[in-house]
Amino acid sequence: MSVSVIIPAAGSGTRLGGMITKQFIELKGKPIIVYSIEKFEKSPEVSEIIIVTQRIYFNEIRNLCNRYHLAKVKEIIEGGKTRQDSVRNGLEKVNKKSKFILVHDAVRPFISTNLISDAISTAKKTKASVVAVAAKDTIKLSNEKNIIEKTFPREKLWIIQTPQVFEAKLLNRAYQNAFKKNILATDDASLVEAIGVNPQIVVGEYENIKITTREDLEMAELILNRNSYAE
């Protein structure tokens, strides 16, 4: 069963500051987005990769694909105003023969190939899977005045990551429903949940961080120094 990967990379990365968009910041001489793409390039289960970005970055992405021999990148297309819009644009370019669609953040460079495989195999059994790690801290709900209203049982809480993998027909139906009902969400699993399907959690890795802030960038450098991702 062929698997298509959508990597939304249209964000500006303003929280990191600086002149370089966050996905193009280099870690040990290699852009963050390249680390992310390479993991799916190496996955035998992945058939194609679709990059969704701003039009001004098309040539830069093409150059990176040539430089790092990223042959599975089949489409580089323009993103939308939100991440959800960008993924929706990506869905329109997915190969019609693909049975499953995987969505992964461009700035989550330390996903392991084993975890990719686990997420795909789980989705093939359950139609939908999400990578997540158990919450380490106690989570509380507050009101608009920052007064605590509720404490959640930590053993039932998960920090959701990517990749998230879905049966292609299911994800397309979820996006059609979201468009029709004007549902906005911060991840794709939420849209699938909105049509009554509950994804299966695949236990992830704490190193699979999303680089959003300056502190995340410093953590990424520590992870690289401890491991061999740059090789």
Residue, then its C-alpha position, 0 to 999 in steps of 0.5 A: m500500500s503506497v504512502s504519501v507524505i505531506i510536509p507543511a512548511a509555509g510558516s514564517g517562524t516569527r517566534l524564533g526571530g532572525m532573518i531566516t525562516k525556521q525550516f531553513i535554519e541550519l543545524k551542523g550545516k544542514p537545514i532543519i527541513v532537510y533532516s525531516i525530509e531525509k527520514f521519509e526519503k529513507s523509509p521504504e514504505v513512503s512513495e512520494i513526498i509533497i512539500v507545501t511552502q510559500r512560493i518564494y521558497f520554491n527554488e530554495i526547496r528545489n535546490l535542497c532536493n538536488r543537493y541532498h538527493l531527495a528524489k521522493v519529493k514529487e511536488i512543491i506547492e503553495g501553502g495557505k493562510t493556516r497549516q490546515d489550509s496548507v495540508r488541504n492544498g497538499l491533499e489535492k496533489v496526492n497520488k490517487k493511488s496512495k492508500f495512506i497519507l502521512v502528515h509531518d511538521a517540517v520543523r520536527p527533524f528528529i523523527s526516527t525511521n522506526l517510529i515512522s514505520d510503527a505509525i504507518s503499520t498502526a494506521k494500516k490496522t486502525k485507519a488512523s494513528v498519531v505519534a504522542v508522548a506521555a505528559k510529564d507534568t500535571i496539566k490544569l485548566s484555568n479560566e480567563k483570569n488564570i484561576i485554576e478550574k480543573t486538574f486533569p489525570r496525568e496518566k490519561l494525557w498525551i502530548i501529540q506530535t507528528p507524524q500522523v497517518f491516515e487512510a487517504k479516504l478518511l483524511n479527505r473526508a475529514y477535510q471536506n467536513a471541516f471545510k463545509k462546517n468551518i472547523l479549525a484545528t491545530d492538528d489533522a487528528s482533530l479533524v478526523e475525530a470530528i467525523g467520529v474516528n478516534p486515532q490510535i496512539v503510537v508511543g513516540e520519543y521525547e527527542n521528536i521535538k518541534i523547533t518553534t522557539r530559541e530554546d527549542l533550537e538550543m535543545a536541537e543542537l544538544i540532541l545533534n551533539r549527542n547523536s549522529y543525525a548529521e551523518 
